Amino acid sequence: MLKLKTKSGAKKRFKLIGNGKIKIKRKKSFKNHLLTKKKKKRKRRLSDFSIVHKSDMKNIKKQLNA
């Protein structure tokens, strides 16, 4: 049987938490550039991690071979 490679883009963006079956952690968007016009509070909130929505879980787990 062939071994499946993980998608390198998904590998960099997502992390399994909670024994890999419960949740997938992701980073929030809009914190890469043009940061001077954004408020400190907004940038601080964007620094936190978020959980992937359950409708996307199946697709991401498939990409991660989890």
C-alpha positions as a LaTeX table, in Angstrom:
\begin{tabular}{lrrr}
\hline
Residue & $x$ (\AA) & $y$ (\AA) & $z$ (\AA) \\
\hline
Met1 & 0.00 & 0.00 & 0.00 \\
Leu2 & 1.24 & 3.46 & $-0.86$ \\
Lys3 & 1.88 & 6.02 & 1.84 \\
Leu4 & $-0.06$ & 9.26 & 1.47 \\
Lys5 & 1.75 & 12.55 & 1.80 \\
Thr6 & 0.22 & 15.33 & 3.87 \\
Lys7 & $-0.59$ & 18.56 & 2.05 \\
Ser8 & 2.27 & 20.88 & 2.96 \\
Gly9 & 0.00 & 23.94 & 3.02 \\
Ala10 & $-2.34$ & 22.30 & 5.52 \\
Lys11 & 0.60 & 21.06 & 7.57 \\
Lys12 & 1.78 & 24.64 & 8.04 \\
Arg13 & $-1.65$ & 26.11 & 8.81 \\
Phe14 & $-3.46$ & 23.64 & 11.07 \\
Lys15 & $-2.68$ & 21.76 & 14.27 \\
Leu16 & $-4.66$ & 18.92 & 15.82 \\
Ile17 & $-5.59$ & 19.40 & 19.47 \\
Gly18 & $-7.58$ & 17.27 & 21.88 \\
Asn19 & $-6.16$ & 13.89 & 20.84 \\
Gly20 & $-6.66$ & 14.71 & 17.14 \\
Lys21 & $-10.32$ & 13.75 & 17.11 \\
Ile22 & $-11.94$ & 16.75 & 18.75 \\
Lys23 & $-10.60$ & 20.03 & 17.34 \\
Ile24 & $-8.27$ & 21.58 & 14.81 \\
Lys25 & $-6.53$ & 24.84 & 15.68 \\
Arg26 & $-5.97$ & 27.59 & 13.12 \\
Lys27 & $-4.62$ & 31.11 & 13.08 \\
Lys28 & $-6.88$ & 34.08 & 12.39 \\
Ser29 & $-6.54$ & 36.07 & 9.19 \\
Phe30 & $-5.84$ & 39.79 & 8.59 \\
Lys31 & $-2.66$ & 40.06 & 10.65 \\
Asn32 & 0.04 & 39.96 & 7.98 \\
His33 & 0.44 & 43.47 & 6.60 \\
Leu34 & $-1.07$ & 46.97 & 6.74 \\
Leu35 & $-0.95$ & 46.80 & 10.53 \\
Thr36 & $-0.33$ & 50.50 & 11.17 \\
Lys37 & $-3.96$ & 51.47 & 10.64 \\
Lys38 & $-5.35$ & 48.69 & 12.84 \\
Lys39 & $-6.00$ & 49.29 & 16.52 \\
Lys40 & $-3.92$ & 47.52 & 19.19 \\
Lys41 & $-7.00$ & 45.79 & 20.54 \\
Arg42 & $-7.88$ & 44.41 & 17.11 \\
Lys43 & $-4.33$ & 43.15 & 16.49 \\
Arg44 & $-4.25$ & 41.51 & 19.91 \\
Arg45 & $-7.52$ & 39.69 & 19.22 \\
Leu46 & $-6.20$ & 38.52 & 15.84 \\
Ser47 & $-3.13$ & 37.01 & 17.56 \\
Asp48 & $-5.24$ & 34.36 & 19.28 \\
Phe49 & $-5.87$ & 30.96 & 17.76 \\
Ser50 & $-9.32$ & 29.87 & 16.66 \\
Ile51 & $-11.00$ & 26.51 & 16.16 \\
Val52 & $-11.90$ & 25.29 & 12.68 \\
His53 & $-15.64$ & 25.15 & 11.97 \\
Lys54 & $-17.13$ & 21.66 & 12.07 \\
Ser55 & $-18.25$ & 21.87 & 8.42 \\
Asp56 & $-14.57$ & 22.17 & 7.36 \\
Met57 & $-13.21$ & 19.48 & 9.71 \\
Lys58 & $-13.64$ & 16.52 & 7.36 \\
Asn59 & $-11.81$ & 18.23 & 4.49 \\
Ile60 & $-8.88$ & 19.39 & 6.68 \\
Lys61 & $-8.47$ & 16.00 & 8.37 \\
Lys62 & $-8.30$ & 14.45 & 4.91 \\
Gln63 & $-5.51$ & 16.84 & 3.93 \\
Leu64 & $-3.61$ & 16.10 & 7.14 \\
Asn65 & $-4.13$ & 12.32 & 6.79 \\
Ala66 & $-5.49$ & 12.26 & 10.33 \\
\hline
\end{tabular}
